[in-house]
């Protein structure tokens, strides 16, 4: 209904312009049709769901991972060395000395929700709290 109203307004605005500038040799109706503004756009323009899908595909094809910055956590790369019950893992921090104790990490909610499988030997990204550096949360599994 709204689109019909807009179409009516567009034709009405074109009608006032055509009435004053109608060619002498043409009938009024043919002048209205020939000089009415075009409502169609270029054939390459995509609207609605298709546009959203195209934008989604562009986003999926990006190789770079864009995420929000959190200022109160410490993010480190680690390797899973042991799998424990209740979705807990012991992880060794990369580039840390061998004397460093492993971090006890659990799976974040988004990884748990999407059923991402984490196995021994996987490289992961861990968020550590500044209050307890021996516990963490696995937020990303590298491929």
Sine and cosine of phi, psi and omega as CSV:
sin_phi,cos_phi,sin_psi,cos_psi,sin_omega,cos_omega
0.00,0.00,-0.66,0.75,-0.01,-1.00
-0.91,0.42,-0.62,0.78,-0.01,-1.00
-0.92,0.38,-0.57,0.82,0.06,-1.00
-0.91,0.42,-0.62,0.78,0.03,-1.00
-0.89,0.45,-0.68,0.73,0.01,-1.00
-0.91,0.42,-0.68,0.74,0.04,-1.00
-0.87,0.50,-0.66,0.75,0.03,-1.00
-0.88,0.47,-0.69,0.72,0.00,-1.00
-0.91,0.42,-0.63,0.77,0.01,-1.00
-0.90,0.43,-0.71,0.71,0.01,-1.00
-0.91,0.41,-0.60,0.80,0.01,-1.00
-0.91,0.41,-0.65,0.76,0.03,-1.00
-0.92,0.38,-0.61,0.79,0.08,-1.00
-0.92,0.40,-0.54,0.84,-0.01,-1.00
-0.89,0.45,-0.68,0.73,-0.02,-1.00
-0.93,0.38,-0.55,0.83,0.02,-1.00
-0.96,0.28,-0.62,0.79,-0.04,-1.00
-0.94,0.35,-0.59,0.81,-0.05,-1.00
-0.87,0.49,-0.62,0.79,-0.03,-1.00
-1.00,0.10,-0.44,0.90,-0.07,-1.00
-0.90,-0.44,0.39,0.92,-0.02,-1.00
-0.93,0.37,0.70,-0.71,0.03,-1.00
-0.91,0.41,0.51,-0.86,-0.09,-1.00
-0.95,0.33,-0.57,0.82,-0.09,-1.00
-0.99,0.16,-0.33,0.94,-0.09,-1.00
-1.00,-0.10,0.43,-0.90,0.12,-0.99
-0.96,0.28,0.33,-0.94,-0.07,-1.00
-0.91,0.41,-0.64,0.77,-0.04,-1.00
-0.92,0.38,-0.66,0.75,0.02,-1.00
-0.92,0.38,-0.55,0.83,0.06,-1.00
-0.92,0.38,-0.59,0.81,0.01,-1.00
-0.91,0.42,-0.70,0.72,-0.04,-1.00
-0.94,0.35,-0.66,0.75,-0.08,-1.00
-0.95,0.31,-0.50,0.87,-0.07,-1.00
-0.95,-0.32,0.13,0.99,0.05,-1.00
-0.93,0.38,0.62,-0.79,-0.01,-1.00
-0.90,0.43,0.60,-0.80,-0.04,-1.00
-0.99,0.17,0.74,-0.67,0.02,-1.00
-1.00,-0.07,-0.17,0.99,0.01,-1.00
-1.00,0.01,0.56,-0.83,0.02,-1.00
-0.97,-0.24,-0.16,-0.99,-0.02,-1.00
-0.90,0.43,0.47,-0.88,-0.05,-1.00
-0.93,0.37,-0.28,0.96,-0.01,-1.00
-1.00,0.09,-0.26,0.96,-0.01,-1.00
-0.96,0.28,0.67,-0.74,0.00,-1.00
-0.88,-0.48,0.70,-0.72,-0.02,-1.00
-0.84,-0.55,0.39,-0.92,0.16,-0.99
0.96,0.29,-0.71,-0.70,-0.10,-0.99
-0.89,0.45,-0.61,0.79,-0.03,-1.00
-0.91,0.42,-0.62,0.78,0.03,-1.00
-0.90,0.43,-0.68,0.73,0.01,-1.00
-0.90,0.43,-0.65,0.76,0.03,-1.00
-0.91,0.42,-0.64,0.77,0.01,-1.00
-0.90,0.44,-0.67,0.75,0.03,-1.00
-0.91,0.41,-0.61,0.79,0.03,-1.00
-0.90,0.43,-0.66,0.75,0.02,-1.00
-0.91,0.42,-0.61,0.79,0.06,-1.00
-0.89,0.46,-0.64,0.77,-0.01,-1.00
-0.92,0.38,-0.63,0.77,-0.02,-1.00
-0.94,0.35,-0.53,0.85,-0.05,-1.00
-0.98,0.21,-0.15,0.99,0.04,-1.00
-0.95,0.32,0.70,-0.72,0.00,-1.00
-1.00,0.05,-0.35,0.94,-0.05,-1.00
-0.99,0.13,0.66,-0.75,-0.02,-1.00
-0.99,-0.11,0.88,-0.47,-0.01,-1.00
-0.97,-0.25,0.81,-0.59,0.00,-1.00
-0.61,-0.79,0.28,-0.96,-0.01,-1.00
-0.96,0.28,0.52,-0.85,-0.01,-1.00
-1.00,-0.03,0.79,-0.62,0.07,-1.00
-0.94,-0.35,0.76,-0.66,-0.10,-1.00
-1.00,-0.06,-0.22,0.98,-0.07,-1.00
-0.98,-0.22,0.18,0.98,0.04,-1.00
-0.84,-0.55,0.37,-0.93,0.05,-1.00
-0.94,-0.35,0.85,-0.52,0.00,-1.00
-0.98,-0.19,0.77,-0.64,0.00,-1.00
-0.70,-0.72,0.42,-0.91,0.12,-0.99
-1.00,0.00,0.62,-0.79,-0.02,-1.00
-0.54,-0.84,0.17,-0.98,0.05,-1.00
-0.84,-0.55,0.73,-0.69,0.01,-1.00
-0.96,0.29,0.81,-0.58,0.00,-1.00
-0.94,-0.35,-0.32,0.95,0.00,-1.00
-0.43,-0.90,0.66,-0.76,0.06,-1.00
-0.98,-0.22,0.75,-0.66,-0.04,-1.00
-0.89,-0.46,0.25,-0.97,0.04,-1.00
-0.90,0.43,0.26,-0.96,0.04,-1.00
0.87,0.48,0.60,0.80,0.07,-1.00
0.84,0.55,0.65,0.76,0.07,-1.00
-0.94,-0.34,0.51,-0.86,-0.04,-1.00
-0.64,-0.77,0.57,-0.82,0.18,-0.98
-0.99,-0.10,0.78,-0.63,-0.07,-1.00
-0.80,-0.60,0.69,-0.72,0.08,-1.00
-1.00,-0.08,0.75,-0.66,-0.01,-1.00
-0.96,0.28,0.74,-0.67,0.04,-1.00
-0.93,0.36,0.54,-0.84,0.03,-1.00
0.88,0.48,0.42,0.91,0.07,-1.00
-0.96,-0.29,0.44,-0.90,0.03,-1.00
-0.91,0.42,0.39,-0.92,-0.03,-1.00
-0.91,0.42,-0.38,0.92,-0.02,-1.00
-0.98,0.20,-0.20,0.98,0.01,-1.00
-0.92,0.38,0.75,-0.66,0.02,-1.00
-0.94,0.35,0.57,-0.82,0.02,-1.00
-0.94,0.35,0.40,-0.91,-0.03,-1.00
-1.00,-0.06,0.67,-0.74,0.10,-1.00
-1.00,-0.02,0.90,-0.44,-0.11,-0.99
-0.82,-0.58,0.54,-0.84,0.09,-1.00
-0.91,-0.42,0.20,-0.98,-0.04,-1.00
-1.00,0.07,0.66,-0.75,0.06,-1.00
-0.95,0.30,0.27,-0.96,-0.07,-1.00
-0.89,0.45,-0.61,0.79,-0.04,-1.00
-0.93,0.36,-0.62,0.78,0.04,-1.00
-0.93,0.36,-0.64,0.77,0.03,-1.00
-0.90,0.44,-0.66,0.75,-0.02,-1.00
-0.91,0.42,-0.63,0.77,-0.05,-1.00
-1.00,0.00,0.16,0.99,0.06,-1.00
0.81,0.59,0.71,0.70,0.07,-1.00
-0.98,0.20,0.83,-0.55,-0.03,-1.00
-1.00,0.07,0.75,-0.66,0.03,-1.00
-0.89,-0.46,0.81,-0.58,-0.03,-1.00
-0.89,-0.45,0.23,-0.97,0.05,-1.00
-0.90,0.43,0.75,-0.66,-0.01,-1.00
0.98,-0.18,-0.17,0.99,0.02,-1.00
-0.95,0.31,0.58,-0.81,0.12,-0.99
-1.00,0.03,0.74,-0.67,-0.08,-1.00
-0.72,-0.70,0.31,-0.95,0.11,-0.99
-0.96,-0.28,0.79,-0.61,-0.07,-1.00
-0.88,-0.47,0.68,-0.74,0.15,-0.99
-0.99,-0.15,0.81,-0.58,0.06,-1.00
-0.95,-0.31,0.61,-0.79,0.10,-1.00
-0.99,0.17,0.60,-0.80,0.03,-1.00
-0.93,0.36,-0.22,0.98,-0.04,-1.00
-1.00,0.06,-0.56,0.83,0.01,-1.00
-0.69,-0.73,0.97,-0.25,-0.08,-1.00
-0.99,0.11,0.06,1.00,0.02,-1.00
-0.99,-0.16,-0.12,0.99,0.01,-1.00
-0.82,-0.57,0.53,-0.85,-0.03,-1.00
-0.44,-0.90,-0.03,-1.00,-0.01,-1.00
-0.77,-0.64,0.79,-0.61,0.03,-1.00
-0.99,0.17,0.88,-0.48,-0.07,-1.00
-0.94,-0.34,-0.24,0.97,-0.03,-1.00
-0.38,-0.93,0.66,-0.75,0.09,-1.00
-0.93,-0.36,0.86,-0.51,-0.02,-1.00
-0.97,0.25,0.51,-0.86,-0.03,-1.00
-0.99,0.12,0.00,0.00,0.00,0.00
